[in-house]
């Protein structure tokens, strides 16, 4: 082995170098679009391959397999299926606002059905793609070698059409992503015209003509102007989009709702399955049935439970529970002209497109001017030929070297003399002379104009304005593409409490937490809960409603939230609590109860610490829960007690040196905290809290089954201050003191 070939490098450095190269390749060559033409490399290569195959919009299409073969063989050395998937998407009018490919055959549908195999479908370019490619052969853009070096491919398209905003883009790179919704072309043109004539225009001014995205599937966009301005200014934000619907009168006070437009990129069949699931599992008590009556057009019919259901409340419930309302993100992370990723504002995106069009205009004009100069040079020679026709014919017939002789005699250039010697005899007609002189005149005028154009910013601006006006007129005349499909409207907010009461099912449930760490639900109120909890299998049993939220507290001081209707019902064994929550090692559920937002709780630990917490602060939508009580060492949270309005004292029962002690003190001595360790409740050597409750000094202390433990005549002897030792109580038989949760029982 040759030691000179061994690289001495650390593994970390090599990994870092290779990963960075991979990340940059993903960002610049796969995931992010170019701000100038709005295309990723695979889309650009697709369209360019179709251009080379002469698949114009007015010509016959070719098999998609032929197109894909050319793309992967010449330009894009990746899998054929990924290339075909990109081709299919560019042809779907429900995926892309202005399709770039005209597909013939089965190209999929809004239900999520896949397109037919590439051997069955055909494709050609649309007029919009031709606008992107216009002037590409006039040295308007730079070309690079393909991956094998055999051919050249464009780095970017001339892009007369503002594709990035018109069709949007989405992609995930390494460490960054892009998400740009589609917009209306006429509105984009109006915004481009404003910027072209006023570089200092503000985002707010632009939004007067370009108010927001325009999705191919229509819908209603929330006209939240502050959020829209913020999103377009920073380049990051979101838009709220919901389905449009119509209430159809069926007579006699009955009605149905028809949905004709669903949000962008929402799968219709999946959406209907979700609505059906809400009906079957009684998660929405307002809906009776959902029917898909769609053909080429979307039509989903929703039938209410009865005529008393308000249509706006029913639809609000569906907006919240399904993808009939979605949030569309905006992240205008694109590649600039130097192929560097940057998050741009709306104004920057439009300005970069205009800058590209100015560059294309200059390069196109220079290319045309060069060709005109070459042609004028040759036409000048032709005109000189007509003026000296007989002498030139004589030289060509008799001279040994006619080329040299013609140059010496008439001062022709090499280009001129080559063109003269290549002339056909029929071009010597008088009619041809007139045509040449007219062409010379026309080209001289065009040359003069192009020369002025290249040096005049005013003329350049006028040309760009004419380009924009051309696009505006073209799409205004096409109602299918030019008309805005997505309406803008301010979403109405329905009162939360009245909404919840009308929408949510309120079925009775009996929820059981089992000693083996499982949880289950029964769809009824089971009587005699005290007998259920006496069963060795059950740890906690409670009554709840399907609309309730269940709070579970763990031994390490965490609190978790479960929707009562999400707990598996109809099973005798239930499901592990760990399937609903993310519990850590050695973490166990210590208590559970139905959430009552307006009420407070007393929390206490085994080692004698506690405080008061508001129930509304315990709720969490995370599976990992919410840390409320700071439990240290071998201590653990063992219970919670709901505080009633008439409660004014706390009773603590503890085991201290094998003796049961009771301490009662004023509730006001406890702090109200959002989270923390709490304060010392009772003092004593090796004490362990057994149970606790809150009570009124004018009444007795009871256990959870409402049996008196200390009557009101003897309560006073245990009253003292917080953090005292307490007094021995011989009658304690390991009962759980009243936890004050209605219809909620817990075993030891």
Buried (B, 14 or more C-beta within 10 A) or exposed (E): EEEEEEEEEEEEEEEEEEEEEEBBEBBBBBBBBBBBBBBBBBBBBBBBBBBEBEBBEEEEBBBBBBBBBBBBBBBBEBEBEEBBBBBBBBBBBBBBBBBBBBBBBBBBBBBEEEBBEBEEBBBBBBBBBBBBBBBBEBBBBEEEEBEEEEEEBBBBBBBBBBBBBBBBBBBEBBEBBBBBBBBBBBBBBBBBBBBBEEEEBEBEBBBEBBBBBBBBBBBBBBBBBEBBBBBBBBBBBBBBBBBBBEEEEEEEEEBBBBBBBBBBBBBBBEBBEBBBEBBEEBBBBBBEEBEBEBEEEBEBBBBBBEEEBEBEBBBBBBBEBBBBBBEBBBBBBBBBBEBEBBBBBBBBBBBBBBBBBBBBBBBBBBBBBEEBEEBBBBBBBBBBBBEBEEEBEEBBEEEEEBBEBBBEEBEBEEEBBEBBEEBEEEBBEEEBBEEBBEBBEEBEEBBEBBBEBBEEEEBBBEBBBEBBEEBBEBBBEEEEBBEBBBEBEEBEEBEEEEBEEBBBBEBEBBBBBBEEBBBBBBEEBBEEBEEBBEEEBBBBBBBBBBBBBBBBBBBBBBBBBBBBBBBBBEEEEBBBBEEBBEBEEEBEBBBBBBBBEEBBBBBBBBBBBBBBBBBEBBBBEEBEBBBBBBBEEEBBBBBBBBBBEEBBBBBBBBBBEEBBBBBBBBBEEBEEBEBBBBBEBBBBEEBEBBBBBBBBBEBBBBBBEEEEBBEBEEBEEBBBEBBBBBBEBEEBEEBBBBBBBEEBBBBE
